[in-house]
């Protein structure tokens, strides 16, 4: 849809894995991945039309400060979206167990070429 997408993570290993996954699909292969933090991007005075932090806030040392950084990264009239897993046994079972065990097999199969991405139908 024409968006310029930047993905960040503070851990280089996660960036490398994200690049591998993104390169499997032409629609995501142009994502720019950076090993950095939201706070460092604020220091660089970066601004984004949309700032999305999915299942991140529960891992940061100071959630309030993290939210301030997200706000500082969001352009005027932009949007910030933050989500976290609901802290219940059901959500734990669904999110953690499903993600860690069930999806791991799917991703390995996809990387090995055993599962392909859906193709768009040509007109």
C-alpha positions as CSV (number, residue, x, y, z in Angstrom):
1,X,0.0,0.0,0.0
2,X,3.0,2.2,-0.3
3,X,4.0,2.5,3.3
4,X,7.6,2.7,4.4
5,X,7.9,0.3,7.3
6,X,10.7,0.2,9.9
7,X,10.9,-2.6,12.4
8,X,13.0,-2.3,15.5
9,X,14.2,-4.6,18.3
10,X,16.9,-4.1,20.9
11,X,18.3,-7.6,20.2
12,X,20.2,-8.3,17.0
13,X,19.2,-11.9,16.9
14,X,15.5,-10.9,16.7
15,X,16.3,-8.5,13.8
16,X,18.1,-11.3,11.9
17,X,15.1,-13.6,12.3
18,X,12.7,-10.9,11.3
19,X,14.7,-10.3,8.1
20,X,14.6,-14.0,7.2
21,X,10.9,-14.1,7.6
22,X,10.3,-10.8,5.7
23,X,12.4,-12.0,2.8
24,X,10.1,-15.0,2.3
25,X,7.4,-12.7,0.9
26,X,7.8,-9.9,-1.7
27,X,5.2,-7.8,0.1
28,X,7.4,-7.6,3.3
29,X,10.9,-7.9,1.8
30,X,11.4,-4.1,1.8
31,X,10.9,-3.6,5.5
32,X,13.9,-1.8,7.1
33,X,15.0,-3.5,10.3
34,X,17.1,-1.8,12.9
35,X,18.7,-3.0,16.1
36,X,17.8,-0.1,18.3
37,X,15.3,1.1,20.9
38,X,12.4,3.5,20.9
39,X,14.4,5.8,23.2
40,X,17.4,5.9,20.8
41,X,15.0,6.8,18.0
42,X,13.6,9.7,20.1
43,X,17.2,10.9,20.6
44,X,17.6,10.8,16.8
45,X,14.4,12.9,16.5
46,X,12.7,10.3,14.3
47,X,9.0,10.6,13.7
48,X,6.5,8.1,12.3
49,X,2.9,8.3,11.1
50,X,2.1,5.1,13.0
51,X,3.9,3.6,15.9
52,X,2.9,0.1,16.8
53,X,4.2,-1.8,19.8
54,X,2.6,-5.3,20.0
55,X,3.4,-7.5,23.0
56,X,6.4,-5.3,23.9
57,X,5.4,-3.2,26.9
58,X,5.3,-6.2,29.3
59,X,9.1,-6.6,28.6
60,X,10.3,-3.1,29.3
61,X,11.7,-1.9,32.6
62,X,9.7,1.3,32.8
63,X,6.3,1.1,30.9
64,X,5.4,4.7,31.5
65,X,8.7,6.0,30.1
66,X,8.3,3.6,27.2
67,X,4.9,5.0,26.4
68,X,6.4,8.6,26.5
69,X,9.0,7.5,24.0
70,X,6.3,6.0,21.7
71,X,4.4,9.3,21.9
72,X,7.5,11.3,21.1
73,X,8.0,9.1,18.0
74,X,4.5,9.6,16.7
75,X,4.1,12.4,14.2
76,X,1.5,15.1,14.7
77,X,-1.9,13.6,13.9
78,X,-0.3,10.1,13.8
79,X,-1.4,7.1,15.7
80,X,0.2,5.0,18.4
81,X,-1.0,1.4,19.1
82,X,0.1,-0.6,22.1
83,X,-1.1,-4.1,22.9
84,X,-0.3,-6.7,25.6
85,X,-1.4,-10.2,26.4
86,X,-4.2,-10.3,28.9
87,X,-2.8,-11.8,32.1
88,X,-5.0,-14.8,32.6
89,X,-4.4,-18.5,32.5
90,X,-6.5,-18.8,29.3
91,X,-4.5,-16.1,27.5
92,X,-1.2,-17.6,28.7
93,X,-2.2,-21.0,27.3
94,X,-3.4,-19.5,24.0
95,X,-0.6,-17.0,23.4
96,X,2.4,-18.6,24.9
97,X,1.8,-22.3,24.3
98,X,0.3,-21.8,20.9
99,X,2.9,-19.3,19.7
100,X,5.9,-21.2,21.1
101,X,4.9,-24.7,20.1
102,X,2.3,-24.8,17.4
103,X,3.5,-21.9,15.3
104,X,7.2,-22.9,15.6
105,X,6.5,-25.9,13.4
106,X,4.6,-23.9,10.8
107,X,7.4,-21.3,10.6
108,X,10.1,-24.1,10.2
109,X,8.0,-25.7,7.5
110,X,7.6,-22.3,5.7
111,X,11.3,-21.6,5.9
112,X,12.1,-25.0,4.5
113,X,9.6,-24.4,1.6
114,X,7.0,-26.9,2.7
115,X,4.4,-24.2,3.1
116,X,3.9,-21.4,0.6
117,X,2.3,-18.0,0.9
118,X,-1.1,-17.5,-0.7
119,X,-0.7,-16.1,-4.2
120,X,-2.8,-13.3,-5.6
121,X,-5.0,-14.2,-8.5
122,X,-4.1,-12.5,-11.7
123,X,-7.0,-10.5,-13.4
